[in-house]
Amino acid sequence: MSSKRVAIDYGDRKIDIEVPESAFIAEYQEDSLIENPREAVLSALSNPLGMPPLSSLAKPGMKVAIGFDDITRPNLPARTILPILVEELNRAGIQDRDILFICASSNHRKPTRTELANHLGPTLFNRFWRLNAIVNHDCTNQEELTYLGITESGRYVEHNKRFLDADLMIYQGNVSSAQGPSYTGTGVCIGLASTKSIASHHSINAIPDPEAKKIQSGEKKKVVNVKDEMSTFMEQATGKQVFYINSINGIGGKMIGVHAGHASSIKAPAWELASSRFVYDTPQADVLIVGLSASFSYGNANNTLIAGAGTFTLPRYNAEGPVLREGGVVIAVSPTTGFIDPQLYPSYQKVIEIYGGLHSPRGLIDYEDEFNNNLEYTHKYTHGHGYPPLHPFWLLYENEYSLNRAGAVIMAGTSNPGAFRAIGMSTAPNFDAAWKMAKKIVGEKPRTVVAPSFWSKPRIKFRVDA
């Protein structure tokens, strides 16, 4: 079989791997970008979709809360959009002392002061930090949360009190590929939610199987969109709407597009633009290969669960039709050491140890309350910039789909194979060894899809003709 060499991410560098000549390379390709981001942002604020212009909404004396996506998202959009937002609010008569910035860190760790300054840019950060007007959301502190109720589908709606109490609620977000057919964006109901609220759509019974068919009386049952339902519920409960400004971003956070206005109105054009840039037609793979960059999503890829998430979640990025065939093989290539920093990720290793005694990630649900009330873990989250105690649960729950669908999920290149076997992966010293393992499972001429820079460039979606 003829072959070709492909350069893929391998920690902080790239390496060449040899794959069949017929292998499909699925990689984000940068296209046209917004030529004048400032002009585009101003236009979006002046011509929002489904809401009046920001200049009409803002009135002197109003208390304004601005939520923004946290440091797991690129900082260039925040550095571009937020200063312009402040200019427009000041022009409308809003004083700096009446503006509050809230980092919407969801169930992630709270950024440090240095990280916030880097994310927001030194000028904006210094201007508002001295006013105590930049804060991190806390998903556990009941004094900082407001309970609004439970949606028809059973989602628990509890969110940041200072945001909900503001006269004008604004949110700066980013639209990027999410698992399944959806995209990120309009993120208040996740970024500013309590742990209990997040659990109502992140816990094991709430994570959908991408291939699940919801049939009722012989017809397909409509699937409730969590964000849409929770956003509507929040607005009805508070009597106020959130003014969103979301950007679709290319490499390094450079803007492809920007939309402002109501969540229900900006979703369609944002998703349409995102689909035109991030969706790639691919064959269904017998072998799906991904290179892991040094850091992505929740931190350094040496972390067992971060590297694992970068591998297990890949087959879930389907625009339509599963990219990995039943019984196929996933290979991740990475020099990961499997080291978990106990300060930043205090509960990760213990959750992995408990998982080792279970037959499936679903068994972890019985330990959620115990971990969520562990004083050591909660203290490190509240005061030490560590991840909240339930975060590793969400990561392991997401592994279930690939564990059930794949014939094997292989981590190739790790110096700590035991750490990855502990979360259900096979291991190999290098890609060539992993490739031989894969062919024993799927045959000598596998249909191969390679995602060489999935985590170092904007995430793509695989569109397979089902």
BELFENSUL-V457519 format. One record per residue. N is the residue number from 0. PSI is psi in radians with two decimals (* if undefined). NEAR is the number of other ideal C-beta (glycine too) atoms within 12 Angstrom. D_CENTER is the distance of its C-alpha to the mean C-alpha in Angstrom with 2 decimals. Layout:
((N,PSI,NEAR,D_CENTER) (N,PSI,NEAR,D_CENTER))
This chain:
((0,2.23,16,38.35) (1,2.68,11,37.63) (2,2.98,17,34.54) (3,2.81,18,32.58) (4,2.42,19,30.63) (5,2.30,31,27.01) (6,2.15,21,25.41) (7,2.77,37,21.99) (8,2.43,37,19.75) (9,1.45,33,21.24) (10,-2.24,29,19.97) (11,0.25,19,21.26) (12,-3.08,18,23.46) (13,2.63,22,23.96) (14,2.77,24,26.36) (15,2.39,21,28.15) (16,2.68,34,28.07) (17,2.14,25,30.63) (18,2.91,38,29.63) (19,2.60,31,31.77) (20,-0.52,15,32.89) (21,-0.08,20,31.46) (22,2.41,34,27.88) (23,2.24,31,25.38) (24,1.97,31,23.21) (25,1.82,39,19.86) (26,2.36,31,18.64) (27,2.32,30,17.29) (28,2.13,18,20.41) (29,2.34,18,20.53) (30,-2.70,17,22.64) (31,2.51,15,24.02) (32,2.89,23,22.35) (33,2.19,29,23.43) (34,-0.66,11,26.71) (35,1.54,14,26.97) (36,-0.70,29,23.68) (37,-0.81,21,25.72) (38,-0.68,16,27.82) (39,-0.70,28,24.92) (40,-0.79,35,23.33) (41,-0.70,27,26.79) (42,-0.72,23,27.44) (43,-0.71,38,24.29) (44,-0.56,38,25.28) (45,-0.39,23,28.83) (46,1.01,23,28.09) (47,2.83,33,25.17) (48,2.15,28,24.62) (49,0.11,23,25.80) (50,2.78,31,26.69) (51,2.82,21,29.41) (52,2.65,23,28.91) (53,-0.63,38,27.54) (54,-0.44,25,31.08) (55,-0.51,16,32.46) (56,-0.64,31,30.05) (57,2.26,33,30.54) (58,2.54,19,33.90) (59,2.39,16,35.68) (60,-0.20,14,35.28) (61,2.56,26,31.94) (62,2.19,26,29.36) (63,2.27,41,26.06) (64,2.25,40,22.62) (65,1.87,49,19.84) (66,2.60,45,16.31) (67,2.53,52,13.84) (68,2.52,45,10.18) (69,-2.94,39,10.36) (70,-0.02,33,10.94) (71,-0.10,33,7.55) (72,2.78,37,8.13) (73,2.59,34,11.58) (74,-0.31,33,14.61) (75,-0.75,28,16.91) (76,-0.74,40,15.88) (77,-0.77,45,16.34) (78,-0.47,32,19.56) (79,-0.82,34,20.75) (80,-0.78,45,20.09) (81,-0.72,40,20.75) (82,-0.60,30,24.28) (83,-0.68,34,25.23) (84,-0.81,44,24.14) (85,-0.74,37,26.39) (86,-0.80,23,29.20) (87,-0.67,35,29.15) (88,-0.75,37,29.17) (89,-0.72,22,32.01) (90,-0.53,19,33.88) (91,0.02,26,33.73) (92,0.10,19,35.30) (93,2.24,31,32.38) (94,2.68,22,33.13) (95,-0.68,24,30.73) (96,-0.25,18,31.70) (97,0.18,26,30.33) (98,2.30,37,26.79) (99,2.24,38,24.11) (100,2.28,44,20.72) (101,2.04,43,18.09) (102,2.01,47,14.99) (103,1.37,47,12.38) (104,0.09,41,11.06) (105,-2.24,45,10.41) (106,0.50,40,11.06) (107,3.09,40,10.36) (108,2.76,37,13.56) (109,2.22,33,15.56) (110,2.63,36,16.00) (111,2.97,21,19.62) (112,-0.77,19,22.03) (113,-0.72,14,22.00) (114,-0.67,25,18.25) (115,-0.73,33,18.40) (116,-0.70,25,21.39) (117,-0.64,19,19.75) (118,-0.72,34,16.77) (119,-0.31,39,19.19) (120,2.51,26,22.12) (121,-0.61,18,25.36) (122,-0.92,14,27.30) (123,-0.74,34,25.08) (124,-0.89,30,24.19) (125,-0.61,17,27.88) (126,-0.69,23,28.99) (127,-0.36,34,27.00) (128,-0.68,23,26.64) (129,-0.33,12,30.43) (130,0.11,19,30.32) (131,0.67,13,27.95) (132,0.31,28,25.73) (133,2.06,35,22.38) (134,2.75,31,20.88) (135,2.39,37,17.86) (136,2.49,46,16.77) (137,2.06,34,17.98) (138,0.04,40,16.64) (139,-0.39,40,19.91) (140,1.86,23,22.77) (141,-0.45,15,24.57) (142,-0.35,12,26.59) (143,0.23,25,23.61) (144,2.66,28,22.38) (145,2.18,25,23.98) (146,2.23,21,24.19) (147,-0.38,32,24.62) (148,-2.91,22,25.15) (149,2.31,18,23.90) (150,2.99,27,23.05) (151,-0.58,15,25.13) (152,0.04,22,22.65) (153,0.33,20,22.48) (154,2.38,35,19.35) (155,2.06,30,20.11) (156,1.78,39,19.79) (157,2.08,34,19.99) (158,3.07,47,18.62) (159,2.11,46,19.45) (160,-0.78,26,23.22) (161,-0.55,32,23.79) (162,-0.85,41,21.40) (163,-0.50,36,23.05) (164,-0.23,21,26.48) (165,2.65,35,26.27) (166,-0.58,27,28.53) (167,2.11,38,25.95) (168,2.16,40,22.18) (169,2.52,45,20.11) (170,2.21,47,16.37) (171,2.06,50,15.00) (172,3.14,46,11.60) (173,2.44,44,10.00) (174,2.00,44,9.94) (175,2.97,40,8.25) (176,2.33,38,8.32) (177,3.00,31,6.62) (178,2.57,32,8.76) (179,-2.74,30,12.25) (180,-0.05,25,13.79) (181,3.07,30,11.38) (182,2.82,40,9.27) (183,-3.10,34,7.14) (184,2.95,44,9.79) (185,1.00,49,12.49) (186,0.25,43,10.37) (187,-0.76,45,13.40) (188,-0.13,45,13.53) (189,-0.88,42,10.34) (190,-0.53,41,10.28) (191,0.48,49,14.04) (192,2.82,44,14.64) (193,2.90,37,16.73) (194,-0.75,41,16.06) (195,-0.65,27,18.33) (196,-0.77,40,16.60) (197,-0.69,39,13.15) (198,-0.50,35,15.24) (199,-0.19,31,16.73) (200,-0.02,33,13.74) (201,-0.29,37,11.89) (202,2.95,31,15.22) (203,-0.65,30,16.82) (204,-0.13,18,18.93) (205,-0.17,23,16.22) (206,2.05,29,14.00) (207,2.58,27,15.70) (208,2.15,24,17.42) (209,-0.43,33,16.71) (210,0.05,22,20.51) (211,2.39,15,21.64) (212,2.16,14,24.31) (213,1.77,15,25.01) (214,2.35,11,28.74) (215,2.16,10,31.13) (216,0.70,7,34.84) (217,-0.02,7,34.37) (218,2.69,9,31.85) (219,2.21,11,28.09) (220,2.39,13,26.69) (221,2.27,12,24.27) (222,2.26,20,20.75) (223,2.23,20,19.61) (224,2.09,26,16.40) (225,-0.87,33,14.93) (226,-0.77,34,13.82) (227,-0.80,28,17.14) (228,-0.79,29,19.19) (229,-0.64,39,17.92) (230,-0.75,38,18.15) (231,-0.74,29,21.64) (232,-0.75,30,22.64) (233,-0.75,38,21.68) (234,-0.71,28,23.71) (235,-0.67,17,26.60) (236,-0.61,22,26.69) (237,-0.35,27,26.69) (238,0.30,11,28.56) (239,2.71,27,26.29) (240,2.66,31,23.69) (241,2.30,47,20.64) (242,1.97,45,21.08) (243,2.58,46,17.88) (244,1.94,51,17.65) (245,2.45,48,14.71) (246,2.57,45,14.76) (247,2.23,42,13.89) (248,2.55,42,13.87) (249,-2.66,32,15.54) (250,2.32,21,16.18) (251,0.19,19,16.04) (252,0.13,30,14.63) (253,2.42,28,17.92) (254,2.28,38,17.99) (255,-0.67,37,18.59) (256,2.87,36,18.98) (257,2.40,43,18.73) (258,2.48,44,19.42) (259,2.70,43,20.58) (260,-2.63,33,21.85) (261,2.55,29,21.19) (262,-0.76,39,18.01) (263,-0.39,25,20.17) (264,-0.53,26,21.73) (265,-0.27,37,19.05) (266,-0.90,32,16.77) (267,-0.90,22,19.22) (268,-0.60,26,20.04) (269,-0.78,38,16.52) (270,-0.64,33,15.47) (271,-0.78,19,18.82) (272,-0.76,30,18.42) (273,-0.74,37,14.97) (274,-0.64,28,16.59) (275,-0.36,22,19.56) (276,-0.52,33,17.73) (277,-0.13,39,14.98) (278,2.27,30,16.90) (279,2.27,31,19.43) (280,2.22,19,22.28) (281,2.74,35,22.74) (282,2.85,30,25.14) (283,2.31,30,24.21) (284,2.41,42,24.06) (285,-0.64,35,26.29) (286,2.21,49,24.48) (287,2.13,51,20.91) (288,2.37,50,20.52) (289,2.40,55,17.65) (290,2.37,45,18.22) (291,2.14,48,16.04) (292,3.02,34,16.09) (293,-0.56,26,17.09) (294,2.45,23,13.85) (295,2.90,37,10.15) (296,-1.68,33,6.80) (297,0.22,37,8.87) (298,-2.66,36,12.22) (299,2.37,28,15.17) (300,-0.04,40,15.33) (301,-0.47,34,18.66) (302,2.22,39,16.95) (303,-0.83,45,17.67) (304,-0.47,47,14.60) (305,-0.82,41,12.20) (306,-0.67,52,14.48) (307,-0.75,47,14.76) (308,-0.65,37,11.13) (309,-0.32,47,11.31) (310,-0.92,51,14.37) (311,-0.59,40,14.19) (312,-0.28,44,11.08) (313,-0.81,47,12.61) (314,-0.09,47,15.13) (315,-0.12,39,12.77) (316,1.09,45,11.82) (317,2.17,40,15.05) (318,-0.72,33,16.19) (319,2.40,21,19.31) (320,2.38,25,21.12) (321,2.28,39,19.82) (322,-0.50,50,19.68) (323,2.19,47,20.99) (324,2.74,31,24.35) (325,2.20,20,25.43) (326,0.06,22,26.64) (327,3.14,35,25.05) (328,2.40,42,23.85) (329,2.29,51,20.63) (330,2.14,52,21.40) (331,2.46,53,19.19) (332,2.08,49,21.19) (333,2.54,51,20.69) (334,0.36,31,23.11) (335,2.43,43,20.96) (336,-0.19,25,23.24) (337,0.32,33,21.41) (338,2.27,24,21.94) (339,2.03,37,20.04) (340,2.02,25,20.79) (341,-0.31,18,22.27) (342,-0.76,22,21.89) (343,-0.51,33,18.18) (344,1.12,35,17.37) (345,-0.58,32,20.50) (346,-0.13,43,19.97) (347,-0.92,44,18.32) (348,-0.69,26,21.68) (349,-0.67,25,23.47) (350,-0.69,41,20.98) (351,-0.71,34,21.39) (352,-0.73,20,25.14) (353,-0.71,25,25.19) (354,-0.57,35,23.22) (355,-0.36,20,26.01) (356,0.15,15,28.46) (357,2.76,25,26.72) (358,-0.25,13,26.93) (359,2.69,19,23.45) (360,-0.41,37,20.14) (361,-0.47,22,21.39) (362,-0.31,20,24.01) (363,-0.38,37,21.66) (364,-0.48,29,21.47) (365,-0.21,18,24.97) (366,-0.03,30,23.89) (367,-0.84,34,21.17) (368,-0.73,17,23.81) (369,-0.81,20,25.52) (370,-0.68,32,22.55) (371,-0.32,29,21.39) (372,0.22,18,24.97) (373,2.04,23,25.52) (374,-0.61,17,26.89) (375,-0.82,19,26.16) (376,-0.76,36,22.42) (377,-0.61,26,22.18) (378,-0.74,19,24.41) (379,-0.52,27,22.27) (380,-0.86,36,19.25) (381,-0.70,26,21.48) (382,-0.20,20,23.58) (383,0.17,21,22.32) (384,0.51,30,18.72) (385,2.85,35,17.71) (386,2.53,45,14.78) (387,2.73,47,15.87) (388,-0.46,37,17.86) (389,-0.11,41,15.84) (390,-0.75,44,12.56) (391,-0.44,43,14.13) (392,-0.82,44,15.17) (393,-0.69,40,11.77) (394,-0.78,40,11.27) (395,-0.59,43,14.83) (396,-0.69,39,14.73) (397,-0.30,38,12.27) (398,-0.38,41,14.88) (399,-0.71,35,17.58) (400,-0.87,35,17.27) (401,-0.62,44,17.86) (402,-0.66,31,20.41) (403,-0.58,25,22.32) (404,-0.69,30,22.17) (405,2.62,37,22.77) (406,-0.49,29,26.17) (407,2.59,36,24.64) (408,2.04,44,21.48) (409,2.29,45,22.85) (410,1.97,47,21.81) (411,2.19,42,24.27) (412,-0.17,38,25.37) (413,2.52,40,24.42) (414,0.02,21,27.18) (415,1.20,25,26.33) (416,-0.55,25,26.51) (417,-0.60,17,27.16) (418,-0.58,31,23.80) (419,-0.51,40,22.11) (420,-0.51,23,24.87) (421,-0.33,30,24.13) (422,0.34,45,20.79) (423,0.18,33,22.45) (424,2.68,40,22.33) (425,2.86,31,25.41) (426,2.75,35,26.03) (427,2.61,29,28.06) (428,-0.42,21,29.44) (429,3.09,26,28.46) (430,-0.71,36,27.35) (431,-0.73,22,30.92) (432,-0.69,23,31.31) (433,-0.66,39,28.07) (434,-0.72,34,29.28) (435,-0.72,24,32.57) (436,-0.74,28,30.93) (437,-0.73,39,28.91) (438,-0.49,26,32.11) (439,-0.45,19,33.90) (440,-0.74,26,31.45) (441,-0.14,31,31.02) (442,2.99,19,34.23) (443,-0.34,16,35.58) (444,1.18,17,34.25) (445,2.47,35,30.59) (446,2.21,28,28.60) (447,2.32,42,26.01) (448,2.26,43,22.71) (449,2.24,44,21.38) (450,1.49,46,17.98) (451,-0.43,35,19.27) (452,0.64,30,16.63) (453,-0.66,41,13.41) (454,-0.16,39,11.48) (455,-0.25,32,13.88) (456,3.02,31,13.85) (457,2.37,39,11.60) (458,2.48,40,10.17) (459,2.98,39,12.84) (460,2.56,39,13.75) (461,2.18,40,16.97) (462,1.95,27,19.62) (463,2.33,30,22.35) (464,1.86,14,25.50) (465,*,16,25.64))
